[in-house]
Amino acid sequence: MLAAIKAHAEGVDVLMITSGAFGRDSAVTWMAGGGFQCALYPPDSLEVQSKDTIINGRHLSNQELVYTLLKEAPSCIMDLEGWGEKFHKKSGRFVQYFLPGHSYARCLQREKEKGVSNFGDEHHKVLPRQIRAKGIPIREDFLVIDLLSADGRIAGAVGIDLREGDFKAISAKVVVLATSGYAACYKHYLTGPSVTGWGHGMAYRAGAEFMDMEFIDCYPYVAVWPKLTMVGDWAANVRYALSGKFYNKMGFEFWESYRRKGMTRAQAIFKEVEAGRGSPHGGIYLAFSHLPANLVDDYIKTQGGEKWLKELGAMGFDLRKDAIEVYISAMSTLGGCKIDEHCRTTVPGLYAAGELASGFDGAHTLAGNMMMFCFTSGSVTGREAAKEAKTRQKVEIDEQQVKELHRKVF
């Protein structure tokens, strides 16, 4: 969406295509958590944040890309606030929190309302409204199947209009893909079910070079029981707030033995379940019974508006006595189209943004960096794609290519 907004601002014709109903789909943007990393105030700086990102990615990042996208972050924040997103501020300054791996507290968070602090709700309110206010054309419920090429560059796309059932071709001087990652290919995931790498497939078939497909960012504390109506990362918030302890089915607190071997908690949880020492629902136990009951009660009082807490209460689950079953879940994927600092792929006329693009994170996402990367890559992509479109003549669609793709689909 940010790519569409930025391209539109450059004065080019833009068509935004979504596979579902616009603003009512399973876009990962609506599921965004509470972090957005941005170096705003000294002694923090763009250089320090770049260094943190590169070190955390085990020096596998494209360093020019890191610097370019982090430099874009403050303007993205200003845009979002100007459009109506509510950030936590005091005395006119953004309140920033510290997250692991960062040299300074630089994580912006949403102004908390009625127990909700995730940015996804804010994005859901603001971004579709901006698209519509700017008059950017939208083709909803249109499932793009593949990309079209002509004269050695991308010339458009074909897909199925899900409302009419028709197979259609759309020509374009430049195409931007922003179809998210492939976390839903895993058994446990925190994204929507449509995040299956279908955009990766299109880019691959078009000849794009890929990188870092082996790197998956997994969240180790996602609830597999009790099952609530919301995403299971609520368990992690409780774990951090109350210093929960991890047990296998024999009641053994196993984490310390793995920590001495240099393993992560995600690796430890995987090893325990793989060895047959997991919980009935395929996880391990996260418990808080070691804490005084009144301490847990004090925490519960601070979370009175949270949906997960109300649902636990309705089902008779008691945090003071009962253990949550948690397991590893795919949260984001770091592999995708190799892009340069202009967010261009290796295929002429094709740009990539968000989780479809790769080269920023390296081997691991620095906490809170993913949402910032998605927004800044969208911003850069839209601007750069528009600049290229201004220099290009419209390419005629190869009707034979369209017919062949139609044959493959049907």
Sequence and secondary structure as in RCSB ss.txt:
>XXXX:A:sequence
MLAAIKAHAEGVDVLMITSGAFGRDSAVTWMAGGGFQCALYPPDSLEVQSKDTIINGRHLSNQELVYTLLKEAPS
CIMDLEGWGEKFHKKSGRFVQYFLPGHSYARCLQREKEKGVSNFGDEHHKVLPRQIRAKGIPIREDFLVIDLLSA
DGRIAGAVGIDLREGDFKAISAKVVVLATSGYAACYKHYLTGPSVTGWGHGMAYRAGAEFMDMEFIDCYPYVAVW
PKLTMVGDWAANVRYALSGKFYNKMGFEFWESYRRKGMTRAQAIFKEVEAGRGSPHGGIYLAFSHLPANLVDDYI
KTQGGEKWLKELGAMGFDLRKDAIEVYISAMSTLGGCKIDEHCRTTVPGLYAAGELASGFDGAHTLAGNMMMFCF
TSGSVTGREAAKEAKTRQKVEIDEQQVKELHRKVF
>XXXX:A:secstr
 HHHHHHHHTT    EE SSSTTSS  GGGG  S EE   STT  HHHHHHHHHHHTTT S HHHHHHHHHHHHH
HHHHHHHHT  B EETTEE EE  TT SS  EE B  BTTB  HHHHHHHHHHHHHHHTT  EE SEEEEEEEEE
TTEEEEEEEEETTTTEEEEEE SSEEE     GGGSSSBSS TT SSHHHHHHHHTT  EE TT EEEEEEEEEE
S  SS TTHHHHHHHHHT EEE TTS   HHHHHTTT  HHHHHHHHHHTT   TTSSEEEE TTS HHHHHHHH
HHTTT HHHHHHHHTT  TTT  EEEEEEEEEE  EEE  TT B SSTTEEE GGGEESSSTTS  TTHHHHHHH
HHHHHHHHHHHHHHHT       HHHHHHHHHHH 
